[in-house]
Amino acid sequence: MEETSASVVNWVAEGNLEVLQIYKLLQYVREKNKPQINKMVDVGVSNLLNLTEPKQGLGALFQASLDRDEDLARFLLSLGAHPDIQDKKGRTPLMLAAQLGYFNIVYLLITNHANVNLTDEEGKGVLFYCISPAKEHALCLQMALSCNTNVNNVSNSGKPLFVFACENAMDCEDLCINILEKGADPNAVNQVTRCSALMEASKAGAVKLVRAILQKGGNPDMIDQEGRCATHFAAEGGFLEVLQVLSAYSADLGISSTKGNTPLHFAAAGCNPKLKNLDGQLPSQVAKSNGHKAALKELKKAEKRHVKLSAPDAVNPNELWAVTLHDWSCEHETTLRKAFETAEGLDKPVENVSVENFVSSLQALQAHQAPVSNENLQRIILEHDKKRESVVNVNDFFKGLKYLQKAFVISSYAPKQAKKKKGGKEKKSGKSASSLPICIMPPEQISIREDSGLPYYMIENYQPFTDTNRFNPDRPPIHPIENDSAWYIDESEKTYTNIHYCVKTGDLESLSLAFTQQVPVDVKDQFFKTPLMTACSCGNYQVAKFLILLRADVNAVDQFNWTPLHHACHAGHVDITIMLKTFVTVVYVHIYFLYIFLHLFQKQLNIYVFTDQNCLDIAINYGDARIIGLLMAKFSRKDKEKPTLKTASSAQEKVNGKNALSYSLDV
């Protein structure tokens, strides 16, 4: 037994009896066996419920919290479980539940007076374990903050809680703001790196958090070990809005780091673009070496402007105090407009205010007074009241163009709206090509299997019933009887797949199983394709041969009247084309011969042959009963007269260089 603090006692099981009983108790907790837990607490060693096992330091309440078993955790607490027991790393059940986002367990432990200000062996409190982007962790944080948890907790490594939270500001910005509102130090600094919370927030580009820290009194000019400030990190990340907020709170945009680097992005906002770092490089040279052409272009402009304004008699039209005032006014525009309305005694937006109300409104902001001296403020008033009417236009003041050039006002960098052309008709957008609808089979025409309710083209996957630990393709069973896997392997559930997928992968076992289950070999899917068509298009010769041997229809057509031969030829599979050609040719020769004969038969034309056979002989040799029947009917109608033998005309004497005989049939 060892005491870890004045309020918490951590009991580690010692001796064989205590160790065995705590492990047995943890087993019952995992099994949720309340009667056995109650029995062991009653008859077991003293304080068994609060003992922890010697390896990791887990106890009964730890296990219930990790299992997120609220009922069992409440049961253990009712038996006397201590809510603040700590493991080997000093973590309490509350910390582990918060880390996992188990808000119901966190609420249960807090209501049972768990100490929210305990720290682990690294000096981290429960709030360190709540920093995560999940909603559950946000609930855990709210519960812990409601108990006056120490928000300025600093770990043993010198990292404050608020700095740790701001390191994750990209995903946890709202959590950081909640911690800040509960009293966290806005100028909290990592004691090792000297990096402040504001720097971490600027690095993450969290505009809301940066604004909240500055409003709470955060110092924008604090520097870390390398001399960098928040503006350096914002410029490095390219966060223009963060830079604008920092400028509005009078951040020094010209601070140089220990290496002499300044925030490059603010070359046009008042910092010296001709200042070199320790490597002797100008900001423009750094931009050029990194390939930033747009930044290089702006920096070159800034260098020329700086040289021009560095002349003894030159006057800078964009002084630093004016730029800061403009950024400040844009940052507090909503508050200032309300102050102007109040000063004028109106409940609606005002466009013009008197000079007295203008000055009093700027100086009335208690928390954030205007960063401008009285002398410079009078210069601003003169720029807006050139007619000496003692009136200042509010909109012109927020635009800033009266006392700054266009390149120095924020509106110049806002996204611009496309201007509409005056007069004339609007240009019509080009016609977009209409999508071609896909021809699919209507659902009512798709045959459904009675056993599974799926379409017939969805077939059952063949699953080998063999113990793979004993047999494999290289070591099959010597005799089928030797394979007794079916006696001790559970039968797996049936799975179905598209028959065309099996055709593409060459799964002959699944295809054979499907055809034994009365699946038609010419079944069509929703795209009117048969398995043979798919085999021909993907070039699977073995499957195509397998389907043809099962009497697959080689003349089946899809919605485009394409046969399997069309698909094989289109895909360029010569071997399948040769195999299909014999089947397709025989059928089409029958059809074409019949059509040609009927056409000649009805037109009283001469039929030429290159042998001494007549038409009836050829028909008998060919074996088509339909043609034989037509010829026999004609000959019987002519009283069995033989056809008249005629000599071919001079134009018909040569057919492909051979003599021909013509037989005329008079209809």
C-alpha positions as CSV (number, residue, x, y, z in Angstrom):
1,M,0.0,0.0,0.0
2,E,1.4,3.4,-0.9
3,E,0.0,6.9,-0.5
4,T,0.2,9.1,-3.6
5,S,-1.2,12.3,-2.2
6,A,-2.8,13.8,0.8
7,S,-6.3,13.0,-0.5
8,V,-5.9,9.9,-2.6
9,V,-4.5,6.5,-1.6
10,N,-3.4,4.0,-4.2
11,W,-3.4,0.4,-3.0
12,V,-1.4,-2.0,-5.1
13,A,-2.0,-5.7,-4.5
14,E,0.8,-7.3,-2.5
15,G,1.3,-11.0,-1.7
16,N,0.0,-14.0,-3.6
17,L,-3.5,-13.9,-2.0
18,E,-4.2,-10.3,-2.8
19,V,-2.9,-10.6,-6.4
20,L,-5.0,-13.7,-7.1
21,Q,-8.2,-12.1,-5.7
22,I,-7.8,-8.8,-7.6
23,Y,-7.4,-10.7,-10.9
24,K,-10.4,-12.8,-10.0
25,L,-12.4,-9.7,-9.2
26,L,-11.4,-8.1,-12.5
27,Q,-12.6,-11.2,-14.3
28,Y,-16.0,-10.9,-12.7
29,V,-16.1,-7.2,-13.6
30,R,-15.5,-8.1,-17.3
31,E,-18.2,-10.7,-17.1
32,K,-20.5,-8.2,-15.3
33,N,-21.2,-10.8,-12.7
34,K,-22.6,-8.7,-9.9
35,P,-23.4,-11.5,-7.4
36,Q,-19.9,-12.8,-7.5
37,I,-18.5,-9.3,-7.2
38,N,-20.6,-8.6,-4.1
39,K,-19.5,-12.0,-2.6
40,M,-15.8,-11.3,-3.2
41,V,-16.1,-7.8,-1.7
42,D,-17.8,-9.3,1.4
43,V,-15.5,-12.4,2.0
44,G,-12.3,-11.3,0.2
45,V,-9.3,-9.5,1.5
46,S,-9.6,-6.1,3.1
47,N,-10.4,-3.2,0.7
48,L,-10.3,-5.6,-2.3
49,L,-12.6,-3.2,-4.3
50,N,-9.9,-0.5,-4.3
51,L,-6.9,-2.8,-4.9
52,T,-5.1,-2.5,-8.2
53,E,-3.2,-5.3,-10.0
54,P,0.6,-5.0,-9.9
55,K,1.3,-4.8,-13.6
56,Q,-0.6,-1.8,-15.0
57,G,-2.4,-0.7,-11.8
58,L,-5.9,-1.4,-13.0
59,G,-8.7,-1.8,-10.5
60,A,-12.4,-2.8,-10.6
61,L,-13.6,0.8,-11.2
62,F,-11.0,1.2,-13.9
63,Q,-12.3,-1.8,-15.8
64,A,-15.9,-0.8,-15.6
65,S,-15.0,2.7,-16.8
66,L,-13.0,1.3,-19.8
67,D,-16.0,-1.0,-20.7
68,R,-18.3,2.1,-20.5
69,D,-20.6,0.1,-18.3
70,E,-22.4,2.9,-16.4
71,D,-24.6,0.5,-14.5
72,L,-21.7,-1.6,-13.2
73,A,-19.7,1.5,-12.4
74,R,-22.6,2.8,-10.3
75,F,-22.9,-0.6,-8.6
76,L,-19.1,-0.5,-7.7
77,L,-19.4,3.0,-6.3
78,S,-22.3,1.9,-4.2
79,L,-20.1,-0.8,-2.7
80,G,-17.5,1.7,-1.7
81,A,-15.2,2.0,-4.8
82,H,-12.9,5.1,-4.5
83,P,-13.5,7.3,-7.6
84,D,-9.9,8.8,-7.4
85,I,-7.9,5.6,-7.4
86,Q,-4.8,5.9,-9.6
87,D,-3.0,3.4,-11.9
88,K,0.8,3.0,-12.4
89,K,0.9,6.1,-14.5
90,G,-1.1,8.2,-12.0
91,R,-4.3,8.2,-14.1
92,T,-7.7,8.1,-12.5
93,P,-10.9,6.5,-13.9
94,L,-12.1,10.0,-14.7
95,M,-9.0,10.7,-16.9
96,L,-9.4,7.5,-18.8
97,A,-13.1,8.0,-19.4
98,A,-12.4,11.6,-20.6
99,Q,-9.7,10.4,-22.9
100,L,-12.1,7.9,-24.5
101,G,-15.0,10.4,-24.7
102,Y,-17.2,8.4,-22.3
103,F,-19.2,11.4,-21.1
104,N,-21.8,9.3,-19.2
105,I,-19.0,7.8,-17.1
106,V,-17.4,11.2,-16.6
107,Y,-20.8,12.6,-15.4
108,L,-21.2,9.6,-13.0
109,L,-17.7,10.0,-11.5
110,I,-18.1,13.8,-11.1
111,T,-21.4,13.4,-9.4
112,N,-19.7,10.9,-7.0
113,H,-17.2,13.6,-6.0
114,A,-14.3,12.6,-8.2
115,N,-11.4,15.0,-7.8
116,V,-11.0,17.0,-11.1
117,N,-7.7,18.6,-10.0
118,L,-5.6,15.5,-9.7
119,T,-2.7,15.1,-12.0
120,D,-0.9,12.1,-13.4
121,E,2.8,11.3,-13.2
122,E,3.4,13.8,-16.1
123,G,1.6,16.5,-14.2
124,K,-1.4,16.5,-16.6
125,G,-4.9,17.0,-15.2
126,V,-8.2,15.7,-16.6
127,L,-8.5,18.7,-19.0
128,F,-5.4,17.5,-20.9
129,Y,-7.4,14.3,-21.7
130,C,-10.4,16.2,-23.0
131,I,-8.6,17.9,-25.9
132,S,-10.0,16.2,-29.0
133,P,-12.2,17.3,-31.9
134,A,-15.0,14.8,-31.1
135,K,-18.3,16.1,-29.7
136,E,-18.1,13.6,-26.9
137,H,-14.8,15.1,-25.7
138,A,-16.4,18.6,-25.8
139,L,-19.1,17.4,-23.4
140,C,-16.5,15.9,-21.1
141,L,-14.6,19.3,-21.1
142,Q,-17.8,21.2,-20.3
143,M,-18.5,18.9,-17.3
144,A,-14.9,19.3,-16.0
145,L,-14.9,23.1,-16.5
146,S,-18.2,23.3,-14.6
147,C,-16.4,21.9,-11.5
148,N,-13.9,24.7,-11.4
149,T,-11.0,22.7,-12.8
150,N,-7.6,24.3,-12.9
151,V,-7.4,25.8,-16.4
152,N,-3.9,27.0,-15.8
153,N,-2.5,23.5,-15.1
154,V,1.1,23.2,-16.3
155,S,2.6,19.7,-17.0
156,N,5.9,18.6,-15.7
157,S,7.5,19.3,-19.1
158,G,6.6,23.0,-18.7
159,K,3.6,23.1,-21.2
160,P,0.5,24.9,-20.0
161,L,-2.9,23.4,-20.7
162,F,-4.0,26.4,-22.8
163,V,-0.8,26.1,-25.0
164,F,-1.4,22.4,-25.4
165,A,-5.0,23.1,-26.5
166,C,-3.9,25.8,-29.0
167,E,-1.5,23.4,-30.6
168,N,-4.7,21.5,-31.7
169,A,-6.6,24.7,-32.5
170,M,-7.1,23.7,-36.1
171,D,-9.6,21.0,-35.0
172,C,-10.4,22.2,-31.4
173,E,-10.9,26.0,-31.8
174,D,-14.1,26.1,-29.8
175,L,-12.6,24.0,-26.9
176,C,-9.7,26.5,-26.7
177,I,-12.1,29.4,-26.5
178,N,-14.1,27.7,-23.7
179,I,-10.9,27.2,-21.7
180,L,-9.9,30.8,-22.3
181,E,-13.3,32.1,-21.1
182,K,-12.9,30.0,-17.9
183,G,-9.9,32.0,-16.9
184,A,-6.9,30.6,-18.8
185,D,-3.9,32.9,-19.0
186,P,-3.9,34.5,-22.5
187,N,-0.1,34.9,-22.3
188,A,0.6,31.3,-21.3
189,V,4.0,30.2,-22.7
190,N,5.7,26.9,-23.2
191,Q,8.6,27.1,-20.7
192,V,10.9,25.1,-23.0
193,T,10.3,26.6,-26.4
194,R,8.9,30.0,-25.2
195,C,6.1,29.6,-27.7
196,S,2.9,31.3,-26.5
197,A,-0.7,30.3,-27.0
198,L,-1.2,33.1,-29.4
199,M,1.7,31.8,-31.6
200,E,0.1,28.4,-31.7
201,A,-3.2,29.8,-32.6
202,S,-1.7,31.9,-35.3
203,K,0.2,28.9,-36.6
204,A,-3.1,27.1,-36.9
205,G,-4.8,30.0,-38.7
206,A,-7.6,30.1,-36.0
207,V,-8.9,33.6,-36.5
208,K,-11.6,33.4,-33.8
209,L,-9.2,32.1,-31.2
210,V,-6.6,34.7,-32.1
211,R,-9.2,37.5,-31.8
212,A,-10.4,36.0,-28.4
213,I,-6.8,35.9,-27.0
214,L,-6.1,39.5,-28.0
215,Q,-9.4,40.6,-26.6
216,K,-8.4,39.0,-23.3
217,G,-5.1,40.9,-23.2
218,G,-2.8,38.6,-25.1
219,N,0.5,40.2,-26.1
220,P,1.0,40.0,-29.9
221,D,4.7,40.9,-29.7
222,M,5.9,38.0,-27.5
223,I,8.8,36.1,-29.1
224,D,10.0,32.6,-28.8
225,Q,13.6,31.2,-28.4
226,E,14.3,32.0,-32.1
227,G,12.9,35.5,-31.9
228,R,9.7,34.8,-33.8
229,C,6.4,36.3,-32.9
230,A,2.8,35.5,-33.9
231,T,3.0,37.5,-37.1
232,H,5.9,35.3,-38.3
233,F,3.8,32.2,-37.9
234,A,0.7,33.8,-39.5
235,A,2.8,35.0,-42.5
236,E,4.5,31.6,-42.8
237,G,1.1,29.9,-43.0
238,G,-0.4,32.5,-45.4
239,F,-3.2,33.4,-43.0
240,L,-4.1,36.9,-44.1
241,E,-7.1,37.3,-41.8
242,V,-4.9,36.4,-38.8
243,L,-2.4,39.0,-39.9
244,Q,-5.1,41.6,-40.2
245,V,-6.4,40.9,-36.7
246,L,-2.9,41.1,-35.2
247,S,-2.3,44.4,-37.0
248,A,-5.6,45.7,-35.6
249,Y,-4.3,45.0,-32.1
250,S,-1.1,47.0,-32.8
251,A,1.2,44.0,-33.4
252,D,4.7,45.1,-34.5
253,L,5.0,43.9,-38.1
254,G,8.7,44.6,-38.4
255,I,10.0,42.3,-35.7
256,S,13.1,40.4,-36.8
257,S,13.9,37.0,-35.6
258,T,17.3,35.9,-34.4
259,K,18.2,35.1,-38.0
260,G,17.1,38.6,-39.1
261,N,13.9,37.4,-40.8
262,T,10.8,39.6,-40.9
263,P,7.2,38.6,-41.8
264,L,7.5,38.7,-45.6
265,H,3.8,39.2,-46.2
266,F,3.8,42.6,-44.5
267,A,6.3,44.1,-46.8
268,A,3.5,46.3,-48.2
269,A,2.1,47.1,-44.8
270,G,4.9,49.1,-43.2
271,C,7.9,46.8,-42.5
272,N,11.2,47.5,-44.2
273,P,11.4,45.4,-47.4
274,K,15.2,46.3,-47.8
275,L,16.2,44.7,-44.5
276,K,18.5,41.7,-44.9
277,N,18.6,38.6,-42.7
278,L,21.8,37.1,-41.3
279,D,22.3,35.2,-44.6
280,G,22.4,38.5,-46.4
281,Q,19.2,38.0,-48.3
282,L,16.3,40.4,-48.9
283,P,12.7,39.2,-48.6
284,S,12.4,39.3,-52.4
285,Q,15.5,37.0,-52.7
286,V,13.9,34.6,-50.2
287,A,10.7,34.6,-52.2
288,K,12.6,34.0,-55.5
289,S,14.6,31.1,-54.1
290,N,11.3,29.5,-53.0
291,G,9.6,30.0,-56.3
292,H,6.9,32.4,-54.9
293,K,6.4,34.5,-58.0
294,A,3.4,36.4,-56.8
295,A,5.1,37.4,-53.5
296,L,8.2,38.3,-55.4
297,K,6.2,40.7,-57.6
298,E,4.7,42.5,-54.6
299,L,8.0,42.7,-52.8
300,K,9.7,44.3,-55.8
301,K,7.0,46.9,-55.8
302,A,7.5,47.4,-52.1
303,E,11.3,47.8,-52.5
304,K,10.8,50.5,-55.2
305,R,8.2,52.3,-53.0
306,H,10.6,52.1,-50.0
307,V,13.5,53.6,-52.0
308,K,11.2,56.4,-53.2
309,L,10.0,57.2,-49.7
310,S,13.4,57.0,-48.2
311,A,14.4,60.3,-49.8
312,P,15.0,63.2,-47.4
313,D,12.1,65.3,-48.7
314,A,9.7,62.4,-49.4
315,V,6.4,62.2,-47.5
316,N,5.0,58.7,-46.7
317,P,1.2,58.7,-47.6
318,N,0.8,55.4,-45.8
319,E,2.2,55.9,-42.3
320,L,2.3,52.9,-40.0
321,W,-0.1,54.5,-37.5
322,A,-2.7,55.0,-40.3
323,V,-2.4,51.4,-41.4
324,T,-2.9,50.2,-37.8
325,L,-5.9,52.5,-37.3
326,H,-7.5,51.1,-40.5
327,D,-7.0,47.5,-39.4
328,W,-8.3,48.4,-36.0
329,S,-11.5,50.1,-37.3
330,C,-12.3,47.1,-39.6
331,E,-11.8,44.7,-36.7
332,H,-14.2,46.7,-34.5
333,E,-16.5,47.9,-37.2
334,T,-19.7,46.4,-35.7
335,T,-19.0,47.9,-32.2
336,L,-18.1,51.3,-33.7
337,R,-21.3,51.5,-35.8
338,K,-23.4,50.8,-32.7
339,A,-21.5,53.4,-30.8
340,F,-22.1,55.9,-33.6
341,E,-25.8,55.1,-33.6
342,T,-26.0,55.6,-29.8
343,A,-24.1,58.9,-30.0
344,E,-26.5,60.2,-32.7
345,G,-29.5,59.0,-30.7
346,L,-30.8,56.8,-33.6
347,D,-31.9,53.1,-33.8
348,K,-30.9,52.7,-37.4
349,P,-27.6,52.7,-39.2
350,V,-26.2,56.1,-39.7
351,E,-24.2,57.4,-42.6
352,N,-22.8,60.7,-41.2
353,V,-21.9,61.6,-37.6
354,S,-20.7,64.8,-36.1
355,V,-17.1,65.3,-35.4
356,E,-17.7,65.5,-31.6
357,N,-19.6,62.2,-31.7
358,F,-17.0,60.6,-33.9
359,V,-14.2,61.4,-31.5
360,S,-16.1,60.5,-28.4
361,S,-17.2,57.1,-29.9
362,L,-13.6,56.2,-30.8
363,Q,-12.4,57.1,-27.2
364,A,-15.4,55.5,-25.5
365,L,-14.3,51.9,-26.2
366,Q,-13.0,51.0,-22.7
367,A,-11.4,47.7,-23.6
368,H,-9.9,48.7,-27.0
369,Q,-9.3,52.4,-27.5
370,A,-8.3,53.6,-30.9
371,P,-4.6,53.2,-31.5
372,V,-4.1,56.8,-32.6
373,S,-2.9,60.0,-30.9
374,N,-5.0,63.1,-30.7
375,E,-2.8,64.8,-33.3
376,N,-3.2,62.1,-35.8
377,L,-6.9,61.8,-35.1
378,Q,-7.3,65.5,-36.1
379,R,-5.5,64.7,-39.3
380,I,-8.1,61.9,-40.0
381,I,-10.9,64.3,-39.3
382,L,-9.5,66.9,-41.7
383,E,-9.2,64.3,-44.4
384,H,-12.9,63.4,-44.0
385,D,-14.2,66.9,-43.4
386,K,-12.5,69.0,-46.1
387,K,-15.6,71.2,-46.5
388,R,-15.5,72.1,-42.8
389,E,-19.0,70.9,-42.2
390,S,-18.1,69.2,-38.9
391,V,-19.4,65.9,-40.3
392,V,-17.6,62.6,-40.9
393,N,-18.9,60.0,-43.3
394,V,-18.8,56.6,-41.5
395,N,-18.6,54.5,-44.6
396,D,-15.7,56.5,-46.0
397,F,-13.9,56.1,-42.6
398,F,-14.2,52.3,-42.7
399,K,-13.1,52.1,-46.3
400,G,-9.9,54.0,-45.4
401,L,-9.3,55.5,-48.9
402,K,-9.4,59.0,-47.5
403,Y,-6.1,58.6,-45.7
404,L,-4.5,55.5,-47.2
405,Q,-3.7,54.4,-50.8
406,K,-5.7,51.6,-52.3
407,A,-3.0,48.9,-51.9
408,F,-3.0,49.4,-48.1
409,V,-6.7,48.9,-47.4
410,I,-8.3,45.6,-46.6
411,S,-11.1,45.9,-49.2
412,S,-8.4,45.7,-51.9
413,Y,-7.8,42.1,-51.0
414,A,-11.4,41.0,-50.6
415,P,-12.9,38.8,-53.4
416,K,-14.3,41.0,-56.2
417,Q,-17.8,40.5,-57.7
418,A,-18.1,40.3,-61.4
419,K,-19.5,43.4,-63.0
420,K,-22.6,43.2,-65.1
421,K,-22.4,44.6,-68.6
422,K,-24.5,47.7,-69.2
423,G,-27.1,47.3,-72.0
424,G,-27.4,44.5,-74.4
425,K,-28.6,41.0,-73.7
426,E,-26.8,38.7,-71.4
427,K,-24.6,36.2,-73.1
428,K,-26.3,32.9,-73.2
429,S,-24.3,30.0,-71.8
430,G,-23.2,27.4,-74.2
431,K,-25.4,24.4,-74.7
432,S,-24.3,21.5,-72.6
433,A,-24.4,18.1,-74.2
434,S,-27.3,16.2,-72.9
435,S,-26.5,13.0,-71.2
436,L,-27.2,9.8,-73.1
437,P,-29.6,7.6,-71.2
438,I,-28.5,4.0,-70.6
439,C,-30.8,1.4,-71.9
440,I,-31.6,-1.0,-69.2
441,M,-34.1,-3.8,-68.8
442,P,-37.4,-2.8,-67.1
443,P,-37.6,-4.3,-63.6
444,E,-40.8,-6.2,-64.4
445,Q,-39.0,-8.1,-67.2
446,I,-36.2,-9.3,-64.8
447,S,-36.7,-12.9,-63.6
448,I,-36.5,-13.3,-59.9
449,R,-35.2,-16.4,-58.1
450,E,-37.7,-18.1,-55.8
451,D,-35.1,-19.2,-53.2
452,S,-33.4,-15.9,-52.5
453,G,-35.6,-13.2,-54.2
454,L,-32.6,-12.0,-56.2
455,P,-32.4,-11.8,-60.0
456,Y,-31.3,-14.9,-61.8
457,Y,-28.1,-13.2,-62.9
458,M,-27.1,-13.0,-59.2
459,I,-25.7,-16.5,-58.5
460,E,-24.4,-18.3,-55.4
461,N,-20.7,-18.2,-54.8
462,Y,-19.1,-21.6,-54.7
463,Q,-17.3,-22.1,-51.4
464,P,-14.9,-25.0,-51.1
465,F,-15.7,-27.1,-48.0
466,T,-12.1,-28.1,-47.1
467,D,-9.9,-27.5,-44.1
468,T,-7.2,-25.2,-45.5
469,N,-5.0,-26.0,-42.6
470,R,-4.8,-29.6,-43.8
471,F,-5.2,-29.4,-47.5
472,N,-4.3,-26.9,-50.3
473,P,-3.9,-27.0,-54.1
474,D,-0.3,-28.3,-53.7
475,R,-1.4,-30.9,-51.2
476,P,-4.9,-32.1,-52.0
477,P,-6.6,-35.1,-50.2
478,I,-5.5,-38.5,-51.7
479,H,-9.1,-39.7,-51.7
480,P,-12.4,-37.8,-51.3
481,I,-13.3,-39.9,-48.2
482,E,-10.1,-38.6,-46.6
483,N,-11.5,-35.1,-46.7
484,D,-13.7,-35.1,-43.6
485,S,-13.8,-31.3,-43.3
486,A,-17.5,-31.2,-43.5
487,W,-17.8,-32.9,-40.2
488,Y,-16.1,-30.3,-38.1
489,I,-16.2,-27.0,-40.2
490,D,-19.3,-24.8,-39.8
491,E,-21.2,-24.2,-43.0
492,S,-20.7,-20.7,-44.1
493,E,-23.5,-18.4,-45.1
494,K,-24.5,-18.2,-48.8
495,T,-23.1,-15.2,-50.7
496,Y,-24.3,-14.1,-54.1
497,T,-22.4,-12.3,-56.9
498,N,-23.1,-11.2,-60.4
499,I,-22.7,-14.0,-62.9
500,H,-20.7,-11.7,-65.2
501,Y,-18.1,-11.2,-62.5
502,C,-17.7,-14.9,-62.3
503,V,-17.3,-15.0,-66.1
504,K,-14.6,-12.3,-66.0
505,T,-12.7,-14.0,-63.2
506,G,-13.1,-17.5,-64.7
507,D,-14.9,-18.9,-61.7
508,L,-16.1,-22.1,-63.4
509,E,-17.1,-23.7,-60.0
510,S,-19.6,-20.9,-59.3
511,L,-21.0,-21.1,-62.8
512,S,-21.4,-24.9,-62.7
513,L,-23.2,-24.6,-59.4
514,A,-25.5,-22.0,-60.8
515,F,-26.4,-24.0,-63.9
516,T,-27.1,-27.0,-61.7
517,Q,-29.6,-24.8,-59.8
518,Q,-31.6,-24.2,-63.0
519,V,-30.1,-20.8,-63.8
520,P,-30.5,-20.4,-67.6
521,V,-27.2,-20.4,-69.4
522,D,-28.4,-17.5,-71.5
523,V,-29.7,-15.4,-68.6
524,K,-29.5,-11.6,-69.3
525,D,-28.6,-8.9,-66.8
526,Q,-30.2,-5.5,-66.7
527,F,-28.0,-4.4,-69.6
528,F,-29.3,-7.3,-71.9
529,K,-25.9,-9.1,-71.8
530,T,-25.6,-12.9,-71.7
531,P,-22.7,-14.6,-70.0
532,L,-21.3,-15.6,-73.4
533,M,-21.3,-12.0,-74.6
534,T,-19.3,-11.1,-71.5
535,A,-16.8,-13.9,-72.0
536,C,-16.3,-12.8,-75.6
537,S,-15.8,-9.2,-74.8
538,C,-13.3,-9.8,-71.9
539,G,-11.5,-12.5,-73.9
540,N,-12.0,-15.5,-71.5
541,Y,-11.6,-18.4,-74.0
542,Q,-12.1,-21.2,-71.4
543,V,-15.3,-19.7,-70.1
544,A,-16.6,-19.1,-73.6
545,K,-15.9,-22.7,-74.6
546,F,-17.5,-23.9,-71.4
547,L,-20.7,-21.9,-72.1
548,I,-20.9,-23.1,-75.7
549,L,-20.6,-26.7,-74.7
550,L,-23.6,-26.0,-72.4
551,R,-25.5,-25.0,-75.5
552,A,-25.3,-21.2,-75.0
553,D,-27.1,-19.3,-77.8
554,V,-24.3,-18.0,-80.1
555,N,-26.9,-15.9,-81.9
556,A,-28.4,-14.1,-78.9
557,V,-28.5,-10.3,-79.3
558,D,-28.4,-7.5,-76.8
559,Q,-30.3,-4.1,-77.1
560,F,-28.0,-3.1,-79.9
561,N,-28.5,-6.3,-81.8
562,W,-25.0,-7.4,-81.1
563,T,-24.2,-11.1,-80.9
564,P,-21.3,-12.7,-79.1
565,L,-19.4,-12.7,-82.3
566,H,-19.8,-8.9,-82.5
567,H,-18.3,-8.5,-79.0
568,A,-15.4,-10.9,-79.8
569,C,-14.6,-9.0,-83.0
570,H,-14.9,-5.6,-81.4
571,A,-12.5,-6.6,-78.6
572,G,-10.1,-8.2,-81.0
573,H,-10.1,-11.7,-79.5
574,V,-9.1,-13.8,-82.6
575,D,-9.2,-17.2,-80.8
576,I,-12.8,-16.7,-79.6
577,T,-13.8,-15.4,-83.0
578,I,-12.5,-18.5,-84.8
579,M,-14.4,-20.7,-82.3
580,L,-17.6,-18.8,-82.8
581,K,-17.3,-18.6,-86.6
582,T,-18.2,-22.3,-87.2
583,F,-21.4,-22.1,-85.1
584,V,-22.6,-18.8,-86.5
585,T,-21.7,-19.5,-90.2
586,V,-23.8,-22.7,-90.4
587,V,-26.9,-21.0,-89.1
588,Y,-26.7,-17.9,-91.3
589,V,-26.0,-19.9,-94.4
590,H,-29.3,-21.7,-93.9
591,I,-31.1,-18.4,-93.5
592,Y,-29.5,-16.6,-96.4
593,F,-29.8,-19.5,-98.8
594,L,-33.6,-19.8,-98.0
595,Y,-34.1,-16.0,-98.6
596,I,-32.2,-16.0,-101.9
597,F,-33.9,-19.0,-103.2
598,L,-37.4,-17.6,-102.4
599,H,-36.5,-14.3,-104.1
600,L,-35.3,-16.1,-107.3
601,F,-38.1,-18.5,-107.2
602,Q,-40.7,-15.7,-107.2
603,K,-39.0,-13.7,-110.0
604,Q,-38.8,-16.3,-112.7
605,L,-35.0,-16.0,-113.0
606,N,-32.4,-18.3,-114.3
607,I,-30.4,-20.2,-111.7
608,Y,-26.8,-21.0,-112.7
609,V,-24.8,-23.9,-111.4
610,F,-21.4,-25.1,-112.2
611,T,-22.1,-28.9,-112.2
612,D,-24.5,-31.3,-114.0
613,Q,-26.9,-31.2,-111.1
614,N,-30.3,-29.5,-111.2
615,C,-31.9,-27.4,-108.5
616,L,-33.7,-30.3,-106.9
617,D,-30.5,-32.4,-106.7
618,I,-28.7,-29.5,-105.0
619,A,-31.6,-29.0,-102.6
620,I,-31.6,-32.7,-101.7
621,N,-27.8,-32.6,-101.1
622,Y,-28.1,-29.5,-99.0
623,G,-30.8,-31.1,-96.9
624,D,-33.2,-28.2,-96.4
625,A,-36.7,-29.7,-96.3
626,R,-38.4,-26.3,-96.9
627,I,-36.6,-25.8,-100.3
628,I,-37.2,-29.5,-101.3
629,G,-40.9,-29.1,-100.6
630,L,-41.2,-26.0,-102.8
631,L,-39.4,-27.6,-105.7
632,M,-41.4,-30.9,-105.5
633,A,-44.6,-28.9,-105.5
634,K,-43.6,-27.0,-108.7
635,F,-42.5,-30.1,-110.6
636,S,-45.8,-31.9,-109.8
637,R,-47.8,-28.9,-111.0
638,K,-46.1,-29.1,-114.4
639,D,-47.1,-32.7,-114.9
640,K,-43.7,-33.8,-114.0
641,E,-42.1,-32.0,-117.0
642,K,-38.4,-31.8,-116.9
643,P,-36.9,-28.3,-117.1
644,T,-35.9,-27.2,-120.6
645,L,-32.1,-27.2,-121.1
646,K,-30.9,-23.9,-122.6
647,T,-27.5,-22.7,-123.6
648,A,-26.3,-19.7,-121.8
649,S,-26.1,-16.4,-123.6
650,S,-22.9,-14.9,-124.6
651,A,-22.9,-12.6,-121.6
652,Q,-23.5,-15.6,-119.4
653,E,-21.0,-18.0,-120.9
654,K,-18.3,-17.1,-118.5
655,V,-18.9,-16.9,-114.9
656,N,-15.6,-16.7,-113.0
657,G,-13.9,-18.1,-116.1
658,K,-16.0,-21.3,-116.2
659,N,-18.7,-22.6,-118.5
660,A,-22.2,-22.6,-117.0
661,L,-25.5,-24.3,-117.7
662,S,-28.7,-22.5,-117.0
663,Y,-32.0,-24.0,-116.0
664,S,-35.1,-22.0,-116.4
665,L,-38.1,-22.5,-114.2
666,D,-41.3,-21.1,-115.5
667,V,-43.6,-20.0,-112.8
